[in-house]
Amino acid sequence: MYLGANVNTKVFHTTTCEIGAEKATITMDVSENYFHALGAIHGTVYFKMLDDAAYFAVSSIVKDYFMLTSSFNINILRPVSRGNLTAIGTVRYKSSNLFSADATLYNQEGKEVAFGTGNFAKSKILLSEDVGYK
């Protein structure tokens, strides 16, 4: 469902998504298509990868309802203009309807380039084949 979404096949070309217990890892190759005028990736790429990793860390423990990002804050530490990126998300807090997760983004050399924290809430939409869930 995730890798087949238009945003991942037509815009960002996310390469992998691995989901474990309260953890998720997203990877993507850097492309000039994502660059701003100064020749490095735009902030939207940082945000998307961090949000996705944190989201799927939470989704690894919420298996019945579609989750929604209710807020997400990012901190960008350094520019990226080549190689690949890896975002690792982990669950920080969980309750019956509200969850918090952290994510860290690393460049090809393993240096931290950004980090973020998000809050996620259960929607009223059940995960089913009707919404593309398999």
N, CA, C and O atoms as CSV, one atom per row, in Angstrom:
chain,resi,resn,atom,element,x,y,z
A,1,MET,N,N,0.833,-1.186,0.000
A,1,MET,CA,C,0.000,0.000,0.000
A,1,MET,C,C,0.883,1.256,0.000
A,1,MET,O,O,0.642,2.186,-0.770
A,2,TYR,N,N,1.883,1.279,0.847
A,2,TYR,CA,C,2.752,2.455,0.966
A,2,TYR,C,C,3.620,2.641,-0.273
A,2,TYR,O,O,3.613,3.710,-0.884
A,3,LEU,N,N,4.362,1.611,-0.642
A,3,LEU,CA,C,5.279,1.751,-1.775
A,3,LEU,C,C,4.544,1.962,-3.093
A,3,LEU,O,O,5.114,2.521,-4.030
A,4,GLY,N,N,3.285,1.523,-3.183
A,4,GLY,CA,C,2.502,1.691,-4.403
A,4,GLY,C,C,1.756,3.010,-4.504
A,4,GLY,O,O,1.160,3.303,-5.541
A,5,ALA,N,N,1.779,3.816,-3.438
A,5,ALA,CA,C,1.071,5.102,-3.459
A,5,ALA,C,C,1.709,6.047,-4.478
A,5,ALA,O,O,2.926,6.028,-4.665
A,6,ASN,N,N,0.899,6.863,-5.129
A,6,ASN,CA,C,1.399,7.784,-6.162
A,6,ASN,C,C,2.562,8.648,-5.682
A,6,ASN,O,O,3.510,8.877,-6.434
A,7,VAL,N,N,2.503,9.128,-4.442
A,7,VAL,CA,C,3.572,9.999,-3.941
A,7,VAL,C,C,4.910,9.261,-3.910
A,7,VAL,O,O,5.967,9.882,-4.026
A,8,ASN,N,N,4.866,7.938,-3.753
A,8,ASN,CA,C,6.107,7.161,-3.710
A,8,ASN,C,C,6.528,6.599,-5.057
A,8,ASN,O,O,7.697,6.258,-5.238
A,9,THR,N,N,5.615,6.495,-5.996
A,9,THR,CA,C,5.989,5.978,-7.316
A,9,THR,C,C,6.213,7.085,-8.342
A,9,THR,O,O,6.988,6.906,-9.282
A,10,LYS,N,N,5.545,8.225,-8.174
A,10,LYS,CA,C,5.633,9.282,-9.171
A,10,LYS,C,C,6.406,10.509,-8.709
A,10,LYS,O,O,6.893,11.280,-9.536
A,11,VAL,N,N,6.525,10.700,-7.404
A,11,VAL,CA,C,7.174,11.906,-6.898
A,11,VAL,C,C,8.501,11.582,-6.219
A,11,VAL,O,O,9.554,12.038,-6.666
A,12,PHE,N,N,8.459,10.796,-5.138
A,12,PHE,CA,C,9.649,10.596,-4.319
A,12,PHE,C,C,10.421,9.303,-4.579
A,12,PHE,O,O,11.590,9.221,-4.203
A,13,HIS,N,N,9.847,8.338,-5.176
A,13,HIS,CA,C,10.536,7.085,-5.500
A,13,HIS,C,C,11.206,6.456,-4.283
A,13,HIS,O,O,12.386,6.108,-4.319
A,14,THR,N,N,10.438,6.315,-3.210
A,14,THR,CA,C,10.922,5.630,-2.021
A,14,THR,C,C,11.352,4.226,-2.411
A,14,THR,O,O,10.656,3.551,-3.169
A,15,THR,N,N,12.489,3.783,-1.902
A,15,THR,CA,C,13.016,2.505,-2.347
A,15,THR,C,C,12.661,1.341,-1.429
A,15,THR,O,O,12.359,0.255,-1.924
A,16,THR,N,N,12.687,1.526,-0.113
A,16,THR,CA,C,12.320,0.432,0.781
A,16,THR,C,C,11.574,0.958,1.996
A,16,THR,O,O,11.686,2.124,2.376
A,17,CYS,N,N,10.811,0.052,2.589
A,17,CYS,CA,C,10.108,0.330,3.838
A,17,CYS,C,C,10.117,-0.963,4.634
A,17,CYS,O,O,9.482,-1.941,4.241
A,18,GLU,N,N,10.837,-0.974,5.754
A,18,GLU,CA,C,10.889,-2.148,6.620
A,18,GLU,C,C,10.233,-1.788,7.945
A,18,GLU,O,O,10.567,-0.779,8.565
A,19,ILE,N,N,9.294,-2.628,8.368
A,19,ILE,CA,C,8.539,-2.350,9.586
A,19,ILE,C,C,8.758,-3.486,10.574
A,19,ILE,O,O,8.586,-4.658,10.240
A,20,GLY,N,N,9.144,-3.121,11.803
A,20,GLY,CA,C,9.314,-4.084,12.884
A,20,GLY,C,C,8.489,-3.644,14.072
A,20,GLY,O,O,7.671,-2.731,13.961
A,21,ALA,N,N,8.698,-4.286,15.207
A,21,ALA,CA,C,7.956,-3.954,16.418
A,21,ALA,C,C,8.381,-2.583,16.940
A,21,ALA,O,O,9.502,-2.406,17.418
A,22,GLU,N,N,7.462,-1.611,16.840
A,22,GLU,CA,C,7.674,-0.236,17.288
A,22,GLU,C,C,8.841,0.457,16.595
A,22,GLU,O,O,9.438,1.381,17.147
A,23,LYS,N,N,9.165,0.004,15.379
A,23,LYS,CA,C,10.281,0.586,14.628
A,23,LYS,C,C,9.996,0.469,13.135
A,23,LYS,O,O,9.370,-0.490,12.683
A,24,ALA,N,N,10.465,1.463,12.375
A,24,ALA,CA,C,10.339,1.410,10.919
A,24,ALA,C,C,11.546,2.095,10.297
A,24,ALA,O,O,12.077,3.065,10.836
A,25,THR,N,N,11.967,1.568,9.152
A,25,THR,CA,C,13.098,2.124,8.414
A,25,THR,C,C,12.675,2.379,6.983
A,25,THR,O,O,12.170,1.484,6.306
A,26,ILE,N,N,12.882,3.606,6.524
A,26,ILE,CA,C,12.544,4.018,5.157
A,26,ILE,C,C,13.850,4.434,4.480
A,26,ILE,O,O,14.658,5.144,5.079
A,27,THR,N,N,14.062,3.996,3.229
A,27,THR,CA,C,15.250,4.439,2.489
A,27,THR,C,C,14.836,5.018,1.146
A,27,THR,O,O,13.795,4.672,0.589
A,28,MET,N,N,15.677,5.905,0.646
A,28,MET,CA,C,15.425,6.549,-0.632
A,28,MET,C,C,16.741,7.039,-1.217
A,28,MET,O,O,17.608,7.530,-0.494
A,29,ASP,N,N,16.882,6.903,-2.517
A,29,ASP,CA,C,18.043,7.456,-3.210
A,29,ASP,C,C,17.821,8.940,-3.466
A,29,ASP,O,O,16.729,9.360,-3.851
A,30,VAL,N,N,18.867,9.724,-3.249
A,30,VAL,CA,C,18.800,11.162,-3.500
A,30,VAL,C,C,18.809,11.404,-5.004
A,30,VAL,O,O,19.564,10.769,-5.740
A,31,SER,N,N,17.973,12.315,-5.447
A,31,SER,CA,C,17.876,12.659,-6.862
A,31,SER,C,C,17.879,14.177,-7.002
A,31,SER,O,O,17.374,14.885,-6.131
A,32,GLU,N,N,18.440,14.669,-8.080
A,32,GLU,CA,C,18.411,16.108,-8.349
A,32,GLU,C,C,16.972,16.623,-8.475
A,32,GLU,O,O,16.726,17.821,-8.327
A,33,ASN,N,N,16.028,15.726,-8.746
A,33,ASN,CA,C,14.620,16.115,-8.826
A,33,ASN,C,C,14.107,16.696,-7.516
A,33,ASN,O,O,13.101,17.406,-7.507
A,34,TYR,N,N,14.790,16.402,-6.401
A,34,TYR,CA,C,14.359,16.853,-5.083
A,34,TYR,C,C,15.107,18.095,-4.608
A,34,TYR,O,O,14.906,18.527,-3.473
A,35,PHE,N,N,15.962,18.677,-5.442
A,35,PHE,CA,C,16.824,19.792,-5.031
A,35,PHE,C,C,16.097,21.132,-5.062
A,35,PHE,O,O,15.234,21.377,-5.905
A,36,HIS,N,N,16.472,21.992,-4.115
A,36,HIS,CA,C,16.052,23.388,-4.170
A,36,HIS,C,C,17.109,24.155,-4.973
A,36,HIS,O,O,18.033,23.544,-5.510
A,37,ALA,N,N,16.988,25.453,-5.062
A,37,ALA,CA,C,17.854,26.276,-5.921
A,37,ALA,C,C,19.333,26.212,-5.549
A,37,ALA,O,O,20.184,26.522,-6.383
A,38,LEU,N,N,19.660,25.819,-4.318
A,38,LEU,CA,C,21.065,25.768,-3.898
A,38,LEU,C,C,21.698,24.390,-4.065
A,38,LEU,O,O,22.818,24.168,-3.606
A,39,GLY,N,N,20.993,23.457,-4.719
A,39,GLY,CA,C,21.580,22.177,-5.070
A,39,GLY,C,C,21.606,21.119,-3.983
A,39,GLY,O,O,22.481,20.253,-3.990
A,40,ALA,N,N,20.672,21.167,-3.054
A,40,ALA,CA,C,20.533,20.127,-2.034
A,40,ALA,C,C,19.046,19.798,-1.902
A,40,ALA,O,O,18.194,20.529,-2.408
A,41,ILE,N,N,18.741,18.695,-1.219
A,41,ILE,CA,C,17.342,18.290,-1.139
A,41,ILE,C,C,16.490,19.320,-0.389
A,41,ILE,O,O,16.938,19.952,0.567
A,42,HIS,N,N,15.277,19.458,-0.847
A,42,HIS,CA,C,14.307,20.389,-0.272
A,42,HIS,C,C,13.806,19.836,1.060
A,42,HIS,O,O,13.823,18.624,1.276
A,43,GLY,N,N,13.366,20.710,1.943
A,43,GLY,CA,C,12.860,20.319,3.250
A,43,GLY,C,C,11.698,19.349,3.214
A,43,GLY,O,O,11.481,18.609,4.173
A,44,THR,N,N,10.943,19.341,2.115
A,44,THR,CA,C,9.832,18.399,2.012
A,44,THR,C,C,10.313,16.959,2.045
A,44,THR,O,O,9.608,16.081,2.544
A,45,VAL,N,N,11.505,16.706,1.520
A,45,VAL,CA,C,12.055,15.346,1.528
A,45,VAL,C,C,12.400,14.941,2.957
A,45,VAL,O,O,12.089,13.826,3.376
A,46,TYR,N,N,13.037,15.833,3.706
A,46,TYR,CA,C,13.341,15.551,5.108
A,46,TYR,C,C,12.041,15.223,5.858
A,46,TYR,O,O,11.939,14.217,6.560
A,47,PHE,N,N,11.056,16.110,5.680
A,47,PHE,CA,C,9.787,15.925,6.383
A,47,PHE,C,C,9.137,14.597,6.025
A,47,PHE,O,O,8.739,13.842,6.912
A,48,LYS,N,N,9.026,14.309,4.741
A,48,LYS,CA,C,8.337,13.090,4.311
A,48,LYS,C,C,8.987,11.847,4.881
A,48,LYS,O,O,8.305,10.961,5.396
A,49,MET,N,N,10.295,11.782,4.790
A,49,MET,CA,C,10.968,10.574,5.264
A,49,MET,C,C,10.854,10.416,6.785
A,49,MET,O,O,10.628,9.310,7.276
A,50,LEU,N,N,11.008,11.503,7.525
A,50,LEU,CA,C,10.888,11.429,8.977
A,50,LEU,C,C,9.457,11.080,9.393
A,50,LEU,O,O,9.251,10.222,10.252
A,51,ASP,N,N,8.481,11.737,8.793
A,51,ASP,CA,C,7.075,11.466,9.101
A,51,ASP,C,C,6.724,10.023,8.763
A,51,ASP,O,O,6.075,9.348,9.562
A,52,ASP,N,N,7.136,9.543,7.609
A,52,ASP,CA,C,6.828,8.172,7.204
A,52,ASP,C,C,7.426,7.151,8.171
A,52,ASP,O,O,6.750,6.199,8.559
A,53,ALA,N,N,8.688,7.342,8.562
A,53,ALA,CA,C,9.337,6.388,9.471
A,53,ALA,C,C,8.644,6.379,10.833
A,53,ALA,O,O,8.400,5.309,11.392
A,54,ALA,N,N,8.326,7.549,11.368
A,54,ALA,CA,C,7.639,7.621,12.653
A,54,ALA,C,C,6.230,7.028,12.543
A,54,ALA,O,O,5.791,6.283,13.420
A,55,TYR,N,N,5.535,7.365,11.464
A,55,TYR,CA,C,4.178,6.860,11.226
A,55,TYR,C,C,4.157,5.332,11.227
A,55,TYR,O,O,3.318,4.720,11.889
A,56,PHE,N,N,5.069,4.726,10.496
A,56,PHE,CA,C,5.051,3.264,10.389
A,56,PHE,C,C,5.557,2.582,11.653
A,56,PHE,O,O,5.210,1.428,11.907
A,57,ALA,N,N,6.363,3.264,12.441
A,57,ALA,CA,C,6.716,2.714,13.752
A,57,ALA,C,C,5.447,2.584,14.598
A,57,ALA,O,O,5.233,1.569,15.260
A,58,VAL,N,N,4.608,3.627,14.566
A,58,VAL,CA,C,3.337,3.587,15.295
A,58,VAL,C,C,2.394,2.558,14.674
A,58,VAL,O,O,1.743,1.798,15.391
A,59,SER,N,N,2.322,2.535,13.359
A,59,SER,CA,C,1.427,1.587,12.686
A,59,SER,C,C,1.798,0.132,12.953
A,59,SER,O,O,0.969,-0.764,12.794
A,60,SER,N,N,3.033,-0.100,13.355
A,60,SER,CA,C,3.443,-1.482,13.654
A,60,SER,C,C,2.718,-2.028,14.880
A,60,SER,O,O,2.641,-3.243,15.063
A,61,ILE,N,N,2.186,-1.141,15.720
A,61,ILE,CA,C,1.472,-1.611,16.906
A,61,ILE,C,C,-0.024,-1.326,16.847
A,61,ILE,O,O,-0.779,-1.833,17.678
A,62,VAL,N,N,-0.463,-0.529,15.888
A,62,VAL,CA,C,-1.896,-0.263,15.700
A,62,VAL,C,C,-2.288,-0.966,14.413
A,62,VAL,O,O,-2.026,-0.462,13.321
A,63,LYS,N,N,-2.906,-2.111,14.536
A,63,LYS,CA,C,-3.147,-2.952,13.366
A,63,LYS,C,C,-4.589,-2.948,12.878
A,63,LYS,O,O,-4.929,-3.657,11.931
A,64,ASP,N,N,-5.446,-2.140,13.528
A,64,ASP,CA,C,-6.849,-2.175,13.144
A,64,ASP,C,C,-7.353,-0.898,12.466
A,64,ASP,O,O,-8.278,-0.954,11.656
A,65,TYR,N,N,-6.750,0.255,12.792
A,65,TYR,CA,C,-7.222,1.518,12.226
A,65,TYR,C,C,-6.097,2.262,11.516
A,65,TYR,O,O,-4.926,2.147,11.875
A,66,PHE,N,N,-6.481,3.018,10.508
A,66,PHE,CA,C,-5.565,3.889,9.795
A,66,PHE,C,C,-5.146,5.001,10.748
A,66,PHE,O,O,-5.986,5.567,11.447
A,67,MET,N,N,-3.866,5.316,10.781
A,67,MET,CA,C,-3.356,6.369,11.663
A,67,MET,C,C,-3.295,7.703,10.919
A,67,MET,O,O,-3.197,7.737,9.692
A,68,LEU,N,N,-3.353,8.796,11.676
A,68,LEU,CA,C,-3.248,10.140,11.114
A,68,LEU,C,C,-2.144,10.899,11.840
A,68,LEU,O,O,-2.041,10.824,13.065
A,69,THR,N,N,-1.328,11.620,11.102
A,69,THR,CA,C,-0.345,12.497,11.718
A,69,THR,C,C,-1.084,13.739,12.199
A,69,THR,O,O,-1.707,14.437,11.399
A,70,SER,N,N,-1.021,14.024,13.510
A,70,SER,CA,C,-1.697,15.212,14.026
A,70,SER,C,C,-0.729,16.384,14.175
A,70,SER,O,O,-1.145,17.542,14.135
A,71,SER,N,N,0.551,16.090,14.346
A,71,SER,CA,C,1.572,17.143,14.340
A,71,SER,C,C,2.922,16.489,14.104
A,71,SER,O,O,3.123,15.315,14.415
A,72,PHE,N,N,3.849,17.267,13.547
A,72,PHE,CA,C,5.201,16.746,13.330
A,72,PHE,C,C,6.166,17.925,13.264
A,72,PHE,O,O,5.959,18.871,12.504
A,73,ASN,N,N,7.209,17.854,14.062
A,73,ASN,CA,C,8.242,18.892,14.087
A,73,ASN,C,C,9.558,18.302,13.610
A,73,ASN,O,O,9.945,17.207,14.018
A,74,ILE,N,N,10.249,19.045,12.732
A,74,ILE,CA,C,11.538,18.563,12.252
A,74,ILE,C,C,12.639,19.571,12.555
A,74,ILE,O,O,12.405,20.771,12.702
A,75,ASN,N,N,13.840,19.032,12.639
A,75,ASN,CA,C,15.048,19.828,12.807
A,75,ASN,C,C,16.035,19.361,11.748
A,75,ASN,O,O,16.448,18.201,11.744
A,76,ILE,N,N,16.412,20.263,10.853
A,76,ILE,CA,C,17.355,19.939,9.786
A,76,ILE,C,C,18.745,20.363,10.233
A,76,ILE,O,O,18.959,21.509,10.627
A,77,LEU,N,N,19.689,19.428,10.170
A,77,LEU,CA,C,21.033,19.672,10.666
A,77,LEU,C,C,22.058,19.954,9.585
A,77,LEU,O,O,22.982,20.741,9.795
A,78,ARG,N,N,21.905,19.319,8.425
A,78,ARG,CA,C,22.882,19.532,7.353
A,78,ARG,C,C,22.262,19.217,5.999
A,78,ARG,O,O,21.323,18.427,5.906
A,79,PRO,N,N,22.796,19.845,4.943
A,79,PRO,CA,C,22.265,19.602,3.594
A,79,PRO,C,C,22.708,18.245,3.050
A,79,PRO,O,O,23.726,17.689,3.464
A,80,VAL,N,N,21.921,17.734,2.120
A,80,VAL,CA,C,22.232,16.470,1.446
A,80,VAL,C,C,22.075,16.700,-0.049
A,80,VAL,O,O,21.069,17.251,-0.496
A,81,SER,N,N,23.074,16.277,-0.822
A,81,SER,CA,C,22.993,16.464,-2.277
A,81,SER,C,C,23.394,15.219,-3.069
A,81,SER,O,O,23.456,15.262,-4.298
A,82,ARG,N,N,23.666,14.115,-2.377
A,82,ARG,CA,C,24.033,12.890,-3.111
A,82,ARG,C,C,23.822,11.675,-2.225
A,82,ARG,O,O,23.598,11.799,-1.021
A,83,GLY,N,N,23.896,10.495,-2.837
A,83,GLY,CA,C,23.824,9.240,-2.085
A,83,GLY,C,C,22.413,8.782,-1.802
A,83,GLY,O,O,21.515,8.931,-2.631
A,84,ASN,N,N,22.232,8.228,-0.634
A,84,ASN,CA,C,20.902,7.791,-0.225
A,84,ASN,C,C,20.630,8.244,1.195
A,84,ASN,O,O,21.532,8.659,1.923
A,85,LEU,N,N,19.377,8.156,1.568
A,85,LEU,CA,C,18.930,8.573,2.892
A,85,LEU,C,C,18.230,7.409,3.581
A,85,LEU,O,O,17.552,6.607,2.939
A,86,THR,N,N,18.402,7.330,4.892
A,86,THR,CA,C,17.723,6.317,5.689
A,86,THR,C,C,17.071,7.006,6.875
A,86,THR,O,O,17.734,7.713,7.634
A,87,ALA,N,N,15.776,6.800,7.031
A,87,ALA,CA,C,15.033,7.329,8.176
A,87,ALA,C,C,14.645,6.158,9.068
A,87,ALA,O,O,14.117,5.148,8.603
A,88,ILE,N,N,14.919,6.314,10.359
A,88,ILE,CA,C,14.560,5.279,11.330
A,88,ILE,C,C,13.618,5.891,12.354
A,88,ILE,O,O,13.951,6.868,13.026
A,89,GLY,N,N,12.434,5.295,12.458
A,89,GLY,CA,C,11.433,5.776,13.395
A,89,GLY,C,C,11.219,4.792,14.527
A,89,GLY,O,O,11.273,3.580,14.320
A,90,THR,N,N,10.974,5.311,15.736
A,90,THR,CA,C,10.694,4.478,16.907
A,90,THR,C,C,9.564,5.095,17.722
A,90,THR,O,O,9.441,6.316,17.815
A,91,VAL,N,N,8.750,4.236,18.307
A,91,VAL,CA,C,7.648,4.693,19.143
A,91,VAL,C,C,8.208,5.233,20.454
A,91,VAL,O,O,9.078,4.620,21.072
A,92,ARG,N,N,7.699,6.378,20.864
A,92,ARG,CA,C,8.137,7.024,22.102
A,92,ARG,C,C,7.068,6.923,23.195
A,92,ARG,O,O,7.390,6.738,24.368
A,93,TYR,N,N,5.800,7.044,22.802
A,93,TYR,CA,C,4.689,7.042,23.746
A,93,TYR,C,C,3.489,6.390,23.085
A,93,TYR,O,O,3.267,6.538,21.884
A,94,LYS,N,N,2.711,5.660,23.895
A,94,LYS,CA,C,1.499,5.047,23.348
A,94,LYS,C,C,0.393,5.035,24.385
A,94,LYS,O,O,0.621,4.772,25.565
A,95,SER,N,N,-0.808,5.326,23.916
A,95,SER,CA,C,-2.014,5.207,24.727
A,95,SER,C,C,-3.069,4.564,23.839
A,95,SER,O,O,-2.739,4.043,22.773
A,96,SER,N,N,-4.312,4.592,24.249
A,96,SER,CA,C,-5.334,3.920,23.445
A,96,SER,C,C,-5.603,4.607,22.111
A,96,SER,O,O,-5.933,3.938,21.132
A,97,ASN,N,N,-5.465,5.946,22.054
A,97,ASN,CA,C,-5.769,6.665,20.818
A,97,ASN,C,C,-4.689,7.628,20.357
A,97,ASN,O,O,-4.747,8.109,19.226
A,98,LEU,N,N,-3.711,7.922,21.193
A,98,LEU,CA,C,-2.673,8.890,20.854
A,98,LEU,C,C,-1.304,8.247,20.995
A,98,LEU,O,O,-1.035,7.510,21.943
A,99,PHE,N,N,-0.452,8.543,20.037
A,99,PHE,CA,C,0.880,7.951,19.995
A,99,PHE,C,C,1.886,9.029,19.621
A,99,PHE,O,O,1.550,9.998,18.940
A,100,SER,N,N,3.111,8.853,20.070
A,100,SER,CA,C,4.195,9.761,19.722
A,100,SER,C,C,5.370,8.915,19.257
A,100,SER,O,O,5.629,7.842,19.801
A,101,ALA,N,N,6.080,9.408,18.241
A,101,ALA,CA,C,7.232,8.666,17.720
A,101,ALA,C,C,8.310,9.646,17.291
A,101,ALA,O,O,8.029,10.760,16.849
A,102,ASP,N,N,9.548,9.203,17.432
A,102,ASP,CA,C,10.714,9.964,16.993
A,102,ASP,C,C,11.252,9.339,15.719
A,102,ASP,O,O,11.068,8.146,15.478
A,103,ALA,N,N,11.917,10.148,14.906
A,103,ALA,CA,C,12.583,9.620,13.714
A,103,ALA,C,C,13.879,10.396,13.496
A,103,ALA,O,O,13.966,11.594,13.766
A,104,THR,N,N,14.874,9.680,13.004
A,104,THR,CA,C,16.164,10.281,12.687
A,104,THR,C,C,16.501,9.944,11.244
A,104,THR,O,O,16.293,8.818,10.792
A,105,LEU,N,N,17.026,10.934,10.523
A,105,LEU,CA,C,17.392,10.763,9.123
A,105,LEU,C,C,18.910,10.787,8.998
A,105,LEU,O,O,19.576,11.685,9.513
A,106,TYR,N,N,19.446,9.775,8.301
A,106,TYR,CA,C,20.893,9.628,8.126
A,106,TYR,C,C,21.257,9.689,6.650
A,106,TYR,O,O,20.500,9.240,5.789
A,107,ASN,N,N,22.442,10.258,6.370
A,107,ASN,CA,C,22.931,10.254,4.996
A,107,ASN,C,C,23.687,8.957,4.725
A,107,ASN,O,O,23.772,8.078,5.582
A,108,GLN,N,N,24.229,8.857,3.527
A,108,GLN,CA,C,24.910,7.647,3.081
A,108,GLN,C,C,26.096,7.273,3.980
A,108,GLN,O,O,26.420,6.095,4.122
A,109,GLU,N,N,26.732,8.266,4.578
A,109,GLU,CA,C,27.886,8.016,5.449
A,109,GLU,C,C,27.463,7.698,6.887
A,109,GLU,O,O,28.319,7.489,7.746
A,110,GLY,N,N,26.172,7.659,7.153
A,110,GLY,CA,C,25.678,7.364,8.485
A,110,GLY,C,C,25.620,8.569,9.402
A,110,GLY,O,O,25.398,8.417,10.603
A,111,LYS,N,N,25.816,9.780,8.856
A,111,LYS,CA,C,25.732,11.003,9.660
A,111,LYS,C,C,24.272,11.428,9.780
A,111,LYS,O,O,23.511,11.348,8.816
A,112,GLU,N,N,23.893,11.880,10.970
A,112,GLU,CA,C,22.554,12.383,11.200
A,112,GLU,C,C,22.383,13.704,10.458
A,112,GLU,O,O,23.180,14.626,10.631
A,113,VAL,N,N,21.346,13.792,9.634
A,113,VAL,CA,C,21.099,15.019,8.873
A,113,VAL,C,C,19.831,15.741,9.320
A,113,VAL,O,O,19.647,16.923,9.029
A,114,ALA,N,N,18.955,15.025,10.031
A,114,ALA,CA,C,17.724,15.632,10.530
A,114,ALA,C,C,17.076,14.695,11.544
A,114,ALA,O,O,17.350,13.495,11.576
A,115,PHE,N,N,16.207,15.278,12.373
A,115,PHE,CA,C,15.429,14.455,13.293
A,115,PHE,C,C,14.089,15.127,13.523
A,115,PHE,O,O,13.925,16.320,13.268
A,116,GLY,N,N,13.136,14.348,14.008
A,116,GLY,CA,C,11.816,14.897,14.242
A,116,GLY,C,C,11.005,14.065,15.211
A,116,GLY,O,O,11.341,12.921,15.516
A,117,THR,N,N,9.924,14.671,15.690
A,117,THR,CA,C,8.990,14.003,16.593
A,117,THR,C,C,7.581,14.298,16.117
A,117,THR,O,O,7.246,15.431,15.771
A,118,GLY,N,N,6.768,13.264,16.105
A,118,GLY,CA,C,5.391,13.436,15.660
A,118,GLY,C,C,4.388,12.839,16.607
A,118,GLY,O,O,4.700,11.935,17.383
A,119,ASN,N,N,3.169,13.358,16.536
A,119,ASN,CA,C,2.029,12.807,17.270
A,119,ASN,C,C,1.065,12.220,16.248
A,119,ASN,O,O,0.841,12.787,15.178
A,120,PHE,N,N,0.507,11.084,16.601
A,120,PHE,CA,C,-0.346,10.339,15.688
A,120,PHE,C,C,-1.602,9.898,16.422
A,120,PHE,O,O,-1.553,9.522,17.594
A,121,ALA,N,N,-2.729,9.950,15.719
A,121,ALA,CA,C,-4.008,9.574,16.310
A,121,ALA,C,C,-4.696,8.529,15.444
A,121,ALA,O,O,-4.530,8.497,14.224
A,122,LYS,N,N,-5.465,7.681,16.097
A,122,LYS,CA,C,-6.263,6.701,15.352
A,122,LYS,C,C,-7.369,7.434,14.612
A,122,LYS,O,O,-8.032,8.310,15.167
A,123,SER,N,N,-7.557,7.064,13.357
A,123,SER,CA,C,-8.693,7.599,12.614
A,123,SER,C,C,-9.899,6.695,12.876
A,123,SER,O,O,-9.828,5.768,13.683
A,124,LYS,N,N,-10.978,6.970,12.202
A,124,LYS,CA,C,-12.158,6.109,12.294
A,124,LYS,C,C,-12.216,5.147,11.111
A,124,LYS,O,O,-13.204,4.436,10.924
A,125,ILE,N,N,-11.136,5.133,10.306
A,125,ILE,CA,C,-11.103,4.294,9.111
A,125,ILE,C,C,-10.405,2.971,9.432
A,125,ILE,O,O,-9.223,2.940,9.773
A,126,LEU,N,N,-11.158,1.892,9.316
A,126,LEU,CA,C,-10.594,0.562,9.539
A,126,LEU,C,C,-9.622,0.212,8.417
A,126,LEU,O,O,-9.847,0.543,7.253
A,127,LEU,N,N,-8.553,-0.455,8.787
A,127,LEU,CA,C,-7.633,-0.966,7.763
A,127,LEU,C,C,-8.294,-2.153,7.080
A,127,LEU,O,O,-8.608,-3.153,7.725
A,128,SER,N,N,-8.504,-2.039,5.775
A,128,SER,CA,C,-9.157,-3.092,5.017
A,128,SER,C,C,-8.708,-2.992,3.560
A,128,SER,O,O,-8.027,-2.047,3.163
A,129,GLU,N,N,-9.102,-3.976,2.792
A,129,GLU,CA,C,-8.775,-3.931,1.365
A,129,GLU,C,C,-9.470,-2.765,0.668
A,129,GLU,O,O,-9.020,-2.325,-0.390
A,130,ASP,N,N,-10.558,-2.260,1.244
A,130,ASP,CA,C,-11.285,-1.121,0.674
A,130,ASP,C,C,-10.397,0.128,0.575
A,130,ASP,O,O,-10.594,0.961,-0.309
A,131,VAL,N,N,-9.422,0.256,1.482
A,131,VAL,CA,C,-8.511,1.402,1.454
A,131,VAL,C,C,-7.130,1.007,0.935
A,131,VAL,O,O,-6.171,1.769,1.064
A,132,GLY,N,N,-7.032,-0.199,0.340
A,132,GLY,CA,C,-5.782,-0.647,-0.254
A,132,GLY,C,C,-4.875,-1.410,0.687
A,132,GLY,O,O,-3.736,-1.715,0.335
A,133,TYR,N,N,-5.365,-1.730,1.897
A,133,TYR,CA,C,-4.546,-2.445,2.883
A,133,TYR,C,C,-4.568,-3.941,2.596
A,133,TYR,O,O,-5.622,-4.537,2.373
A,134,LYS,N,N,-3.373,-4.530,2.608
A,134,LYS,CA,C,-3.277,-5.981,2.378
A,134,LYS,C,C,-2.505,-6.633,3.488
A,134,LYS,O,O,-2.315,-7.849,3.478
